Amino acid sequence: MNRFKTSKFKNTSPRIPKRDGWIGDIRAGSLTSIGNHIKSSCSLVAFNTEQAGTLGLASLQPGQDGKWAVSQLPCHADLVTDFDFSPFDDALLATCSADETVKVWRVREPGQDAPSAADVTLCPGQGRVEAVLFHPCADGVLAIGTVRTATVWDTSRQEPLAVLEQHGDQLHSLTWKLDGSLLATSCKDKKLRVFDPRAQLTPVQSAVGLQSNKDSHVIWIGDSDNILTTGFNQVREREVKVWDARKLGSSLGSVCLDTSSGALIPLFDPDTGLLVLSGQGDSVIHCFEVTSSQPFLAPVSQCLTEAATKGIALVPKLAVDVTSCEVMRVLQLTDSFIVPVSYHVPRKSGQDFHGDLYPDTRGQSAAVSAQEWWGGENRQVPKVSLHPAKRPIKSSASSAPSNQPAKKVLPIVKSKEEDPLGRSSSSSSLTSPSSSGSLAPSPSTGSGPSSGFASSPSQRSLQNILGPSSKFRHAQGSVLHRNTHITNLKGLNLTTPGECDGLCVNRERMAVPLAIAGGQIAVFELSQPGRLPDTAFPTIQNTVAVADFSWDPFNACRLAVAGEDAKIRVWLVPKGGLKETIMEPQCVLQGHTEKIYSVKFHPLASGILASSSYDLSVRIWDLDARKEVKRLKGHQDQIFSLAWSPDGRLLATVCKDGKVRIYDPRKSTEPSQEGPGPEGARGARVVWVCGGKYLLVSGFDSQSERQLYLYSVGSLCSGPVATASTDVSPSTLIPFYDEDTSTAILTGKGDTRVYVYEILPESPYFLECSSFNSSDPHKGFAFLPKTECDVRDVEFARALRLSKTSIEPVAFRVPRVKKEFFQDDVFPETAVWWESALSASSWLSGSDGQHRKISLRPKDMTPVSEAPKEPPVRKYLPSSVYLEEKTDEQKKEELLSAMVAKLGNREDPLPQESYQGVDDEEWDD
């Protein structure tokens, strides 16, 4: 910028629209990666959500109703660290993750079906992937930054073109020069590196340029030879520096901003030379003009925002509104909104096209192919005019076919919608295909005891209007005291198959797989909480990776482990726990020909075990005889889950071929019933509910939204009688069902939320209750027997939550007033399921049995149903007192009385009356 020439952008001012111009219905969550966390193409916006492994998608422009469509894209099994839109295709999105993979997606407009799988999946194999960036000129070329290595890939051939020299520490960011010839990186070792990937794998320029090893960003300043970095100096101030990429010995210019902790995210517009800066937690967006000479960085404006920044993105120049003199648009990601910030040059808008503000910009046609670029071609992207009359016609090749109707995709956050009666719907959409509008009373709303108080007529009439409510609707989940935790866990296997729960527990101990060669399993005694030693502890040496495992319900020392070698090993743990490493199993069951999915013990017969495998069969084993006794057929694809009925007669499975099946194993090897299962093919779980009369299946719909399906066992072929939507997440919801309370508690590996539903055998079938949220994602969630619950504290379920480094007990309680009484409506007699009802041979010969039941009531507690009834206490005066009409005289009296009361008692003597006066005779003097 010449000192005698004023910049046309020096008066550029930011504008934030009203809230109705913001994109809502999002949950950004806490973000732990270095990326921008939000990116934009000319038509779509992608952003990080609170769900690990899931991105949010929104349309850049509102719909005809003035609102923005928002959907979810489950794309990875772990945190999405970075993502980028292709500069040549608005619908092509590259994502990378902590799961060490990079995926390229053909995304669609929100409201259309989400893609079921990625078009391309790359595995760089260098650890966690931190950054991904499309080439600015070549089609299909992708720069990928892993923990310490930058690589260049050809996505069309799914092969690396160049694996650049390893960095000295964690790689923070990377950037292409605008002409695509050079690649620059910033690193935790404080060095800046410039690579020419086609010439050599070592950097052509390298120097220590950063003063701190905290998070940093680097971007190329257009097609010039200068790069710009953001980081921290030695006194922890955030600073911005401009460097000459040809000689990185010293910076050309720098600006220090403040001492905030969030790393500054830089966005640069090459057409205007404007630079935008903001960091996580900031409520200010800075704008500078970058020049080619001193001072290099000239301040332009500061924009104060209503909410703290989670991330920022620059909207492509082809999407700005040139009629209003908008030269740049920034999208600010906050906790609940995406806020568009428009930068305008003060001109008379709406009349002429201001060509001096809008030079020709880069179009959306790739200059070269990946192979041409790798062969040495250096052609530039053709430029297009921003004049409205000269705009190129946008290709519709990437859009969905017009003959396919768009389906509405519901976001995670659902606003409450009013119905004709003035009710508010729940936060998750519940539908009942058979009778969605029915408001029949449920058993839980009857006249039985409930916390010691009977419902009044007005309460019952309100229930008739609003529908039934669950006695567990206010259930509270809480983590127990730290002295009950097992901490300092190390080396856990956090990547168990989707069919495995991640851990299994019984009354005495729990088992957890370890990420150690040989498929080792750690066994912890629940009676011995505390910090584990730093030294090694004894384990079970399973010799192969663990696919699934299960404790024998009738023998707390017997553990069945399914391995990836198609064998089931049965282990015996000594009473009191492991004192030394166990090398030899009690027995090995062989019969499956491929990897085993899951194993489940029979609920009544001792020694009966069911297993499912990749060989598409379900086999039933007699552990006492150590042999296979039944082989069930009929599956056409992967078996997601299997479950025994409560009476042990039937076996249910849910399969990837879209079917739910019920078998009677003792009568036939073919299914006795089949019905349609979940539409999505990501995974599913099945459990028997309502006394074995219904099946609860958790799975995914066609839009990858997690769904609950309730099937009637008597009419499985008719499909689900009711469904409930939860959210969008890549992990399958694992259900736990408590037969005593008819509550289903569900969560997935990697989730932070635990859902609670009461399941009814009649409409509305699902009653949503309060959910439990943890501070960090759990890697497993398993429930203890009912006898472990503290009934004095109205605790109806207790679970163990597995995190990366600890095992924490979680108690689910019902808030009640009269806790001194035993809540017999919450705690009916429970089954003694840890005692077998019959032997394996008896069950195989056709015999059936049932568990005996016991009461959970302590001897010193009285049931709440027998508690003395208290007379109702009227808290408020009757309405007639307030509605009685008063005369004018009564109103005057009340007003005077109030004034007198405020002034005090008028009969009290005044202060001057206590003074001594003068005699009358003295006045004459």
Residue pairs with C-beta under 8 A, 6 or more apart in sequence:
1 7
1 289
1 291
1 293
1 298
7 289
7 298
8 345
8 356
8 357
9 272
9 273
9 274
9 289
9 300
9 327
9 345
10 289
10 298
10 300
11 345
11 346
12 272
12 274
12 287
12 300
12 301
12 327
12 328
12 343
12 344
12 345
13 301
13 343
13 344
13 346
14 285
14 287
14 301
14 303
14 330
14 341
14 342
14 343
15 341
15 342
15 343
15 344
16 303
16 305
16 306
16 339
16 340
16 341
17 340
17 342
19 337
20 66
21 340
22 337
22 338
22 339
22 340
23 45
23 58
23 68
23 70
23 337
23 338
23 339
23 340
24 68
24 70
24 336
24 337
24 413
25 68
25 70
25 411
25 412
25 413
25 414
25 415
26 47
26 49
26 56
26 58
26 70
26 336
26 337
26 338
26 411
26 413
27 49
27 50
27 335
27 336
27 412
27 413
28 37
28 47
28 48
28 49
28 50
28 310
28 311
28 333
28 334
28 335
28 336
29 48
29 49
29 50
29 51
29 335
30 50
31 37
31 48
31 280
31 310
31 311
32 79
33 48
33 79
33 80
33 81
33 82
33 130
34 81
34 82
34 130
34 131
34 172
34 173
34 215
34 217
34 263
35 81
35 82
35 83
35 130
35 131
35 311
36 82
36 265
36 311
36 312
36 313
37 47
37 48
37 310
37 311
37 333
38 45
38 46
38 47
38 48
38 310
38 311
38 312
38 313
38 331
38 333
38 338
39 45
39 46
39 47
39 83
39 84
39 85
39 313
40 46
40 60
40 85
40 313
40 314
40 315
40 316
40 319
40 331
41 60
41 85
41 86
41 90
41 91
41 316
42 60
42 90
42 315
42 316
42 318
42 319
42 364
42 394
43 59
43 60
43 61
43 90
43 91
43 109
43 319
44 57
44 58
44 59
44 60
44 85
44 90
44 91
44 93
44 107
44 109
45 57
45 58
45 59
45 60
45 313
45 331
45 338
46 55
46 56
46 57
46 73
46 83
46 85
46 93
46 107
47 55
47 56
47 58
47 311
47 333
47 338
48 55
48 56
48 80
48 310
48 311
48 333
49 55
49 56
49 72
49 412
50 752
51 72
51 74
51 412
51 727
51 728
51 729
51 751
52 78
52 79
52 80
52 750
52 777
53 74
53 75
53 76
53 77
53 78
53 79
53 80
53 97
53 99
53 729
53 730
53 731
53 750
54 72
54 73
54 74
54 75
54 80
54 728
54 729
54 730
55 72
55 73
55 75
55 80
55 83
55 95
56 70
56 71
56 72
56 73
56 411
57 70
57 71
57 72
57 73
57 107
57 110
58 68
58 69
58 70
58 71
58 110
58 338
59 68
59 69
59 109
59 110
60 315
60 319
62 68
63 69
68 110
69 109
69 110
69 111
69 409
70 110
70 411
71 110
71 111
71 114
71 409
71 411
71 703
71 728
72 114
72 409
72 411
72 412
72 704
72 705
72 727
72 728
73 105
73 107
73 114
73 115
73 704
73 728
74 114
74 682
74 704
74 728
74 729
74 730
75 95
75 97
75 103
75 105
75 118
75 730
76 95
76 97
76 98
76 99
76 101
76 103
76 730
77 97
77 99
77 495
77 730
77 731
77 750
78 97
78 98
78 99
78 750
79 97
79 98
80 95
80 96
80 97
81 96
81 97
81 98
81 128
81 129
81 130
81 131
82 95
82 96
82 129
82 130
82 131
82 132
83 93
83 94
83 95
83 96
83 132
84 93
84 94
84 132
84 133
84 134
85 92
85 93
85 94
85 134
86 92
86 93
86 94
86 134
87 134
87 136
87 316
87 362
87 364
87 381
88 139
88 364
88 365
88 366
89 364
89 398
90 364
90 398
91 106
91 107
91 108
91 398
91 399
92 104
92 105
92 106
92 107
92 398
93 104
93 105
93 107
94 102
94 103
94 104
94 105
94 132
94 134
94 142
94 155
95 102
95 103
95 104
95 105
95 132
96 102
96 103
96 129
96 130
96 131
96 132
96 144
97 103
97 128
97 129
98 128
98 129
100 123
100 124
100 125
100 126
100 127
100 128
100 129
100 146
101 121
101 122
101 123
101 129
102 121
102 122
102 123
102 124
102 129
102 132
102 142
102 144
102 153
103 118
103 120
103 121
103 122
104 118
104 119
104 120
104 121
104 122
104 142
104 155
105 115
105 118
105 119
106 115
106 119
106 398
107 114
107 115
108 114
108 115
108 399
108 400
109 399
109 400
109 406
110 409
111 406
111 407
111 408
111 409
112 400
112 404
112 406
112 407
112 409
113 407
113 702
113 703
114 409
114 703
114 704
116 680
116 681
116 704
120 155
120 158
122 142
122 144
122 153
122 155
122 158
124 144
124 146
124 149
124 151
124 153
124 160
126 146
126 147
126 148
126 149
126 151
127 146
127 147
127 148
128 146
128 147
129 144
129 145
129 146
130 145
130 146
130 147
130 170
130 171
130 172
131 143
131 144
131 145
131 171
131 173
131 174
132 142
132 143
132 144
132 145
133 142
133 143
133 174
133 175
133 176
134 141
134 142
134 143
135 141
135 142
135 143
135 176
135 180
135 370
135 373
136 176
136 177
136 178
136 179
136 180
136 362
136 381
137 179
137 180
137 366
137 367
137 368
137 373
137 378
137 379
137 380
137 381
138 180
138 366
138 367
138 368
138 369
138 370
138 372
138 373
138 374
139 366
139 368
139 369
139 370
140 154
140 155
140 156
140 369
140 370
141 152
141 153
141 154
141 155
141 161
141 180
141 370
141 373
141 374
142 152
142 153
142 155
143 150
143 151
143 152
143 153
143 174
143 176
143 183
144 150
144 151
144 152
144 153
145 151
145 171
145 173
145 174
145 185
146 171
147 170
147 171
148 166
148 167
148 168
148 169
148 170
148 171
149 163
149 164
149 166
149 167
149 171
150 164
150 167
150 171
150 174
150 183
150 185
150 195
151 160
151 162
151 163
151 164
152 160
152 161
152 162
152 164
152 183
152 197
153 159
153 160
153 161
154 160
154 161
154 370
154 371
154 374
155 370
156 370
157 370
161 197
161 370
161 374
162 197
162 198
162 201
163 201
164 183
164 195
164 197
164 201
164 202
164 203
165 201
165 202
165 203
167 185
167 187
167 189
167 191
167 193
168 187
168 189
168 191
169 187
169 188
169 189
169 213
170 187
170 188
171 185
171 186
171 187
171 188
172 185
172 186
172 187
172 188
172 215
172 216
172 217
172 218
173 185
173 186
173 216
173 217
173 218
174 183
174 184
174 185
174 186
174 218
175 183
175 184
175 185
175 218
175 219
175 220
175 227
176 182
176 183
176 220
177 183
177 184
177 220
177 223
177 245
178 220
178 222
178 223
178 270
179 223
179 378
179 380
180 373
180 378
181 196
181 378
182 194
182 195
182 196
182 204
182 220
182 245
183 194
183 195
183 196
183 197
184 192
184 193
184 194
184 195
184 218
184 220
184 227
184 245
185 192
185 193
185 195
185 218
186 192
186 210
186 216
186 217
186 218
186 229
186 231
187 193
188 213
189 213
190 208
190 209
190 210
190 211
190 212
190 213
191 206
191 207
191 208
191 209
191 210
192 205
192 206
192 207
192 208
192 209
192 210
192 218
192 227
192 229
192 243
192 248
193 203
193 205
193 206
194 203
194 204
194 205
194 206
194 227
194 245
194 248
195 201
195 202
195 203
195 204
196 204
198 373
198 374
198 376
205 245
205 246
205 247
205 248
206 248
207 248
207 249
209 229
209 241
209 243
209 248
209 251
210 216
210 229
210 231
210 232
211 231
211 232
211 233
211 234
211 239
212 231
212 232
212 233
212 234
212 236
214 231
214 232
214 263
215 231
215 263
216 229
216 230
216 231
216 232
216 263
217 229
217 230
217 231
217 263
217 264
217 265
217 266
218 227
218 228
218 229
219 227
219 228
219 266
219 267
219 268
220 226
220 227
220 228
220 245
221 227
221 228
221 242
221 268
221 270
221 290
222 268
222 270
222 273
223 270
224 292
225 244
225 245
225 246
226 242
226 243
226 244
226 245
226 252
226 292
227 242
227 243
227 245
228 240
228 241
228 242
228 243
228 266
228 268
228 275
228 290
229 240
229 241
229 243
230 238
230 239
230 240
230 263
230 264
230 265
230 266
230 277
231 238
231 239
231 241
231 263
231 264
232 238
232 239
232 263
233 239
233 256
235 259
236 259
237 256
237 257
237 258
237 259
238 256
238 257
238 258
238 259
238 260
238 263
238 264
238 279
239 254
239 255
239 256
239 257
240 254
240 255
240 257
240 264
240 266
240 275
240 277
240 288
240 297
241 251
241 252
241 253
241 254
242 251
242 252
242 253
242 254
242 290
242 296
242 297
243 251
243 252
244 252
252 296
253 294
253 295
253 296
253 297
254 297
255 288
255 297
255 299
257 264
257 277
257 286
260 279
260 281
260 282
261 281
262 279
262 280
262 281
262 282
262 309
263 279
263 280
264 277
264 278
264 279
265 277
265 278
265 279
265 311
265 312
266 275
266 276
266 277
267 275
267 276
267 277
267 312
267 313
267 314
267 330
268 274
268 275
268 276
268 290
268 314
269 275
269 276
269 314
269 317
269 327
269 328
271 317
271 327
271 358
271 359
271 361
272 289
272 327
272 328
272 357
273 289
273 290
273 291
274 287
274 288
274 289
274 290
274 300
274 327
274 328
274 343
275 287
275 288
275 289
275 290
275 297
276 285
276 286
276 287
276 312
276 314
276 328
276 330
277 285
277 286
277 287
277 288
278 284
278 285
278 286
278 309
278 312
278 332
279 309
280 308
280 309
280 310
280 311
281 308
281 309
282 305
282 308
282 309
283 304
283 305
283 306
283 307
283 308
283 309
284 302
284 303
284 304
284 305
285 302
285 303
285 305
285 309
285 312
285 330
285 332
285 341
286 299
286 301
286 302
287 299
287 300
287 301
287 302
287 303
287 343
288 297
288 298
288 299
288 300
289 297
289 298
289 300
290 296
290 297
291 297
291 298
301 343
303 341
305 332
305 334
305 339
305 341
306 339
307 332
307 334
307 335
307 336
307 337
307 339
308 334
308 335
309 332
309 333
309 334
310 333
310 334
310 335
311 332
311 333
312 330
312 331
312 332
312 333
313 330
313 331
313 333
314 328
314 329
314 330
314 331
315 328
315 329
315 330
315 331
315 340
317 361
317 362
317 386
318 361
318 363
318 364
318 384
318 386
319 329
320 326
320 327
320 328
320 329
320 386
321 342
322 353
322 354
322 357
322 358
322 386
322 387
322 388
323 349
323 350
323 388
324 342
324 344
324 349
324 350
325 344
325 345
325 346
325 347
325 349
325 354
325 357
326 342
326 343
326 344
327 343
327 344
327 345
327 357
327 358
328 342
328 343
329 340
329 341
329 342
329 343
330 340
330 341
330 343
331 338
331 339
331 340
331 341
332 338
332 339
332 340
332 341
336 413
345 354
345 357
347 354
347 357
353 386
353 387
353 388
355 387
358 386
358 387
360 383
360 384
360 385
360 386
361 383
361 384
361 386
362 381
362 382
362 383
362 384
363 381
363 382
363 383
363 384
363 392
365 381
365 382
366 381
367 377
367 379
367 380
367 381
367 382
368 377
368 379
384 390
384 391
384 392
385 391
400 406
407 702
407 703
409 703
409 705
410 429
410 705
410 725
412 727
412 728
413 427
414 427
414 428
414 429
416 424
416 425
416 427
417 424
417 425
418 424
419 425
421 465
423 465
423 466
426 768
427 768
428 724
428 725
428 726
428 727
428 768
429 724
429 725
430 722
430 723
430 724
430 725
430 764
430 766
430 768
431 722
431 723
431 724
431 725
432 438
432 721
432 722
432 723
432 763
432 764
432 765
433 719
433 720
433 721
433 722
433 723
434 721
434 722
434 763
435 763
438 763
438 764
439 464
439 467
439 468
439 763
439 764
440 468
440 762
440 763
440 764
441 463
441 464
441 468
442 468
442 470
442 760
442 762
442 764
442 767
443 760
444 468
444 469
444 470
444 471
444 758
444 760
444 767
445 455
445 463
445 468
445 469
447 454
447 455
448 825
448 865
449 824
449 825
449 863
449 864
449 865
450 471
450 825
451 816
451 817
451 818
451 823
451 864
452 816
452 817
452 818
452 821
452 864
452 867
453 817
454 869
455 463
456 872
463 469
467 764
468 760
468 764
468 767
469 767
470 758
470 767
470 768
470 769
471 758
471 814
471 825
471 826
472 741
472 743
472 756
472 758
472 767
472 769
472 796
472 814
473 758
473 767
473 768
473 769
473 770
474 769
474 770
474 814
474 815
475 743
475 756
475 769
475 770
475 796
475 812
475 813
475 814
476 770
476 772
476 812
476 813
476 814
476 815
477 754
477 756
477 770
477 771
477 772
477 810
477 811
477 812
477 813
478 772
478 810
478 811
478 813
479 774
479 801
479 808
479 809
479 810
480 808
480 809
480 810
480 811
483 529
483 530
484 529
484 808
484 809
485 529
485 530
485 806
485 807
485 808
485 809
486 524
486 529
486 530
486 532
486 806
486 807
487 530
487 531
487 532
487 805
487 806
487 807
488 531
488 532
488 533
488 534
488 805
488 806
489 512
489 532
489 804
489 805
489 806
489 807
490 532
490 534
490 805
491 514
491 515
491 516
492 512
492 513
492 514
492 515
492 779
492 802
492 804
493 512
493 513
493 514
493 515
493 546
494 502
494 515
494 779
494 804
495 515
496 502
496 513
496 546
496 749
497 547
497 548
497 597
498 683
498 731
498 732
498 749
499 547
499 548
499 597
499 598
499 640
499 641
499 683
500 546
500 547
500 548
500 549
500 598
501 734
501 780
501 781
501 782
502 512
502 513
502 749
502 779
502 780
502 781
502 802
503 510
503 511
503 512
503 779
503 780
503 782
503 800
503 802
503 807
504 510
504 511
504 549
504 550
504 551
504 559
504 782
505 511
505 526
505 551
505 782
505 783
505 784
505 800
506 551
506 553
506 556
506 785
507 526
507 556
507 784
507 785
507 787
507 788
507 834
508 525
508 526
508 527
508 556
509 523
509 524
509 525
509 526
509 556
509 573
509 577
510 523
510 524
510 526
510 782
510 800
510 807
511 521
511 522
511 523
511 524
511 540
511 549
511 551
511 559
512 521
512 522
512 524
512 780
512 802
512 807
513 519
513 520
513 521
513 522
513 546
513 549
514 520
514 521
514 522
514 539
516 539
518 541
518 542
518 543
518 544
519 541
519 542
519 543
519 544
519 545
519 546
519 561
519 563
520 539
520 540
520 541
520 542
521 539
521 540
521 542
521 546
521 549
521 559
521 561
522 537
522 539
522 540
523 539
523 540
523 559
523 573
523 577
523 578
524 577
524 807
525 576
525 577
526 784
528 577
537 578
538 578
538 579
538 580
538 581
538 582
539 578
539 581
539 582
540 559
540 561
540 571
540 573
540 578
540 581
540 582
541 581
541 582
541 583
542 561
542 563
542 569
542 571
543 563
544 563
544 564
544 565
544 567
545 563
545 564
546 561
546 562
546 563
547 562
547 563
547 564
547 595
547 596
547 597
547 598
548 561
548 562
548 596
548 597
548 598
548 599
549 559
549 560
549 561
549 562
549 599
550 559
550 560
550 599
550 600
550 601
550 609
551 558
551 559
551 560
551 601
552 558
552 559
552 560
552 601
552 606
553 601
553 603
553 833
553 834
554 606
554 834
554 835
554 836
555 606
556 834
557 572
557 573
557 574
557 575
558 570
558 571
558 572
558 573
558 586
559 570
559 571
559 572
559 573
560 568
560 569
560 570
560 571
560 599
560 601
560 609
560 623
561 568
561 569
561 570
561 571
561 585
561 599
562 568
562 596
562 597
562 598
562 599
562 611
563 569
563 596
564 595
564 596
565 595
566 590
566 592
566 593
566 594
566 595
566 596
566 613
566 615
567 588
567 589
567 590
567 592
567 596
568 588
568 589
568 590
568 592
568 596
568 599
568 609
568 611
568 621
569 585
569 587
569 588
569 589
570 585
570 586
570 587
570 588
570 589
570 623
571 582
571 585
571 586
572 586
573 582
587 623
587 626
589 609
589 611
589 621
589 623
589 626
589 627
589 628
591 619
591 621
591 628
591 631
592 611
592 613
592 615
592 617
592 619
593 613
593 615
594 613
594 614
594 615
595 613
595 614
596 611
596 612
596 613
596 614
597 611
597 612
597 613
597 614
597 638
597 639
597 640
598 611
598 612
598 639
598 641
598 642
599 609
599 610
599 611
600 609
600 610
600 611
600 642
600 643
600 644
601 608
601 609
601 610
602 608
602 609
602 610
602 644
602 648
602 840
602 843
603 644
603 646
603 648
603 833
604 647
604 648
604 836
604 837
604 838
604 843
604 848
604 849
604 850
604 851
605 648
605 836
605 837
605 838
605 839
605 840
605 842
605 843
605 849
606 624
606 836
606 838
606 839
606 840
607 622
607 623
607 624
607 839
607 840
608 620
608 621
608 622
608 623
608 840
608 843
608 844
609 620
609 621
609 623
610 618
610 619
610 620
610 621
610 642
610 644
610 651
611 618
611 619
611 621
612 618
612 639
612 642
612 653
613 619
613 639
614 638
616 633
616 635
616 636
616 637
616 638
616 639
617 631
617 632
617 633
617 635
618 631
618 632
618 635
618 639
618 642
618 651
618 653
618 663
619 628
619 630
619 631
619 632
620 628
620 629
620 630
620 631
620 632
620 665
621 627
621 628
621 629
622 628
622 629
622 840
622 841
622 844
623 840
624 840
624 841
625 840
629 844
630 665
630 666
630 669
631 669
632 651
632 663
632 665
632 669
632 670
632 671
633 669
633 670
634 661
634 669
634 670
634 671
634 674
635 653
635 655
635 657
635 659
635 661
636 655
636 657
636 659
637 655
637 656
637 657
638 655
638 656
639 653
639 654
639 655
639 656
640 653
640 654
640 655
640 656
640 683
640 684
640 685
640 686
640 699
640 732
641 653
641 654
641 684
641 685
641 686
642 651
642 652
642 653
642 686
643 651
643 652
643 653
643 686
643 687
643 688
644 650
644 651
644 688
645 651
645 652
645 688
645 692
646 688
646 691
646 692
646 739
647 692
647 848
647 850
648 837
648 843
648 848
648 849
649 664
649 666
649 848
650 662
650 663
650 664
650 672
650 692
650 713
651 662
651 663
651 664
651 665
652 660
652 661
652 662
652 663
652 686
652 688
652 695
653 660
653 661
653 663
653 686
654 660
654 661
654 677
654 678
654 684
654 685
654 686
654 697
654 699
655 661
655 677
656 681
658 676
658 677
658 678
658 679
658 681
659 674
659 675
659 676
659 677
660 674
660 675
660 676
660 677
660 686
660 695
660 697
660 711
660 716
661 671
661 673
661 674
661 675
662 671
662 672
662 673
662 674
662 695
662 713
662 716
663 669
663 670
663 671
663 672
664 672
666 843
666 844
666 846
673 713
673 716
673 717
674 716
674 717
675 711
675 716
675 717
675 718
675 719
676 719
677 684
677 697
677 699
677 709
678 684
678 697
678 699
678 700
678 701
678 707
678 709
679 699
679 700
679 701
679 702
680 699
680 700
680 701
680 702
680 704
680 707
681 700
682 699
682 700
682 704
682 730
682 732
683 699
683 700
683 731
683 732
684 697
684 698
684 699
684 700
684 732
685 697
685 698
685 699
685 732
685 733
685 734
685 735
686 695
686 696
686 697
687 695
687 696
687 735
687 736
687 737
687 744
688 694
688 695
688 696
688 737
689 695
689 696
689 710
689 737
689 742
689 744
689 759
690 742
690 759
690 760
690 761
691 739
692 713
693 712
693 713
693 714
693 761
694 710
694 711
694 712
694 713
694 721
694 759
694 761
695 710
695 711
695 713
695 716
696 708
696 709
696 710
696 711
696 735
696 737
696 744
696 759
697 708
697 709
697 710
697 711
697 720
698 706
698 707
698 708
698 709
698 732
698 733
698 734
698 735
698 746
699 706
699 707
699 709
699 732
700 706
700 707
700 732
701 707
701 725
704 728
705 725
705 726
705 727
705 728
706 725
706 726
706 727
706 728
706 729
706 732
706 733
706 748
707 723
707 724
707 725
707 726
708 723
708 724
708 725
708 726
708 733
708 744
708 746
708 757
708 766
709 720
709 722
709 723
710 720
710 721
710 722
710 723
710 759
710 765
710 766
711 719
711 720
711 721
712 718
712 721
721 765
722 763
722 764
722 765
722 766
724 757
724 766
724 768
726 733
726 746
726 755
727 753
729 748
729 750
729 751
730 750
731 748
731 749
731 750
731 751
732 748
733 746
733 747
733 748
733 755
734 746
734 747
734 748
734 749
734 781
735 744
735 745
735 746
736 744
736 745
736 746
736 781
736 783
736 797
736 799
737 743
737 744
737 745
737 759
738 744
738 745
738 786
738 796
738 797
739 831
740 786
740 796
740 827
740 828
740 830
741 758
741 796
741 797
741 826
742 758
742 759
742 760
743 756
743 757
743 758
743 759
743 769
743 796
743 797
744 756
744 757
744 758
744 759
745 754
745 755
745 756
745 783
745 797
745 799
745 812
746 754
746 755
746 756
746 757
747 753
747 754
747 755
747 778
747 781
749 778
749 779
749 780
749 781
750 777
750 778
750 779
751 777
751 778
752 773
752 774
752 775
752 776
752 777
752 778
753 771
753 772
753 773
753 774
754 771
754 772
754 773
754 774
754 781
754 810
755 768
755 771
756 768
756 769
756 770
756 771
756 772
756 812
757 766
757 767
757 768
757 769
758 766
758 767
758 769
759 765
759 766
759 767
760 766
760 767
772 810
772 812
774 801
776 803
776 804
777 803
778 801
778 802
778 803
779 802
779 803
779 804
780 801
780 802
781 799
781 800
781 801
781 802
782 799
782 800
782 802
783 797
783 798
783 799
783 800
784 798
784 799
784 800
785 833
785 834
786 797
786 830
786 856
787 830
787 856
788 798
789 795
789 796
789 797
789 798
789 811
789 856
790 798
790 811
791 822
791 823
791 827
791 856
791 857
791 858
792 819
792 858
792 861
793 811
793 813
793 819
794 813
794 814
794 815
794 816
794 819
794 823
794 826
795 811
795 812
795 813
796 812
796 813
796 814
796 826
796 827
797 811
797 812
798 809
798 810
798 811
798 812
799 809
799 810
799 812
800 807
800 808
800 809
800 810
801 807
801 808
801 809
801 810
814 823
814 826
816 823
816 864
818 864
818 867
820 861
821 861
821 862
821 863
821 864
821 867
822 857
822 858
822 861
822 862
822 863
822 864
823 864
824 857
824 863
824 864
824 865
825 864
825 865
827 856
827 857
829 853
829 854
829 855
829 856
830 853
830 854
830 856
831 851
831 852
831 853
832 851
832 852
832 853
832 854
833 851
835 851
835 852
837 849
837 850
837 851
838 847
838 848
838 849
842 849
857 863
886 894
900 906
